[in-house]
Amino acid sequence: MTHSLQDARKSVFLRLTPTDPTRVSKSPRWSYKRARTAERGYGGDHQAARRQVARLVEAGRASCSRCGGLIMPDAKWDLDHSDDRGSYLGAAHASCNRRAGAAKRHAKRLRLTARVW
């Protein structure tokens, strides 16, 4: 039985009961299964845009939208999107894109936990 998700875009993992036959972890209490790409907000539009940008990356003509460096054809890359997820910024090194996401999450966490003395 899969528990309901309030916002599938924010959730990367679906929580499963231990009796579920699709169990992937050896955790005695809960196991986790990675949510499908469409459930994480990367549906058909994202995949089509990624295929289009992939041609530039494979030809070695794509530059990172975060650092401006060249993305080599054999490098790991992501299709970067704006913070509001309304548009795509282009290809980005996977490390650059994930670093930016981690910094955004960290800044949000600091705003939520900051105290006013």
N, C-alpha and C positions, 0 to 999 in steps of 0.2 A: 504494500500500500504506500503510495507516494503522498507525502504531506503537501498541502497547498502552498503555493508561493504567492506572496502579495505583489511582488514586482520581479518578474523573471529576468529583466535586464540587470538588476543589481545582484542577482543570485547566480553564482557560478556552479554551485552544486545542488543537487536535489537530495533531500534526506530520505532514506529508505529504511523500512523496518528490517530487523534482522532475519525475519522469515521470508523475505523477498528472494526469489530464485535468481534475480539478476545481481545479487550481492557481489561486490568486487573487492571489499576490504575484509581483513581478518579481525576487525574490531568486534569485540563481543557484544557491544551494546548497539552501535549504529554503524552503518556503512554508507559510503558516499559514491555517487555516480555522477560524472561530469554531465552537466546539462547540454543539450544539443545546441548547435550554433544559432538556430533560429530563436531558441528560448533565451539565449544570452544577448539578443538584439542584432545578430549578424545574419539576417535572412537573405533572400534572393537579391535584393538591391545591392547589399554589401558584397555578396559573392560575385555579382556581375561587374561591379566597379573594381574589385580586386583582380579579376581576370584581365580587365582592360589595362590596369597599371602593371600587371605581371609581365606584359609584353615589353614595356620599357625597362623593367628590372632585368629581364633575361637578356636584353640587348646591351645592358651596361650603361644606359642613358638616364637612369633615375637618380635623383639626389634626395637626401633625407629632408623631410619637412621640418624636422626638429633641429638638427645640427648643420645641415647644408652639405654634409659630406656625400661622396659618391657611394651608392649602394652596389656592391659587387654582385654579379649574378648568382654566386653560390652562398651569399650571406642570408641570414634569417631576417625577414622584414615583415612589417605589419602595414595594413592600410590605415593610416592615421585619420582620426576624425576630430572635429571641433569639440570643445568641452561640452557644448549643449547637444552633441550628437546630431546636429542638423545638417552638416555638410562634411565632405571629406577633404582633408588637407593634402593628401597624396601619400606616397610611400614614405616609410620611416624605418630606420634600423629598429629591430625588435627591442634592443636594449634602450635606445633613446625613447621610444614610445612608452615602454613600461616604466622607465624612470620618471617620465612626466606624469604618468598615472599614479605612481607611488607618491610623488611629491604632492599631487593634488589631494590624495587621500590623507596624507600626513598633515597637510595644512588644515583640512577639514576637521581632523581629530583634535588638533590644537585649539581650534575655535570652539569646539564643543566642550573641551575640558578646561579651558582657561578660567581662572578665578579672578574676580575683581575684589581687591582687598580694601 
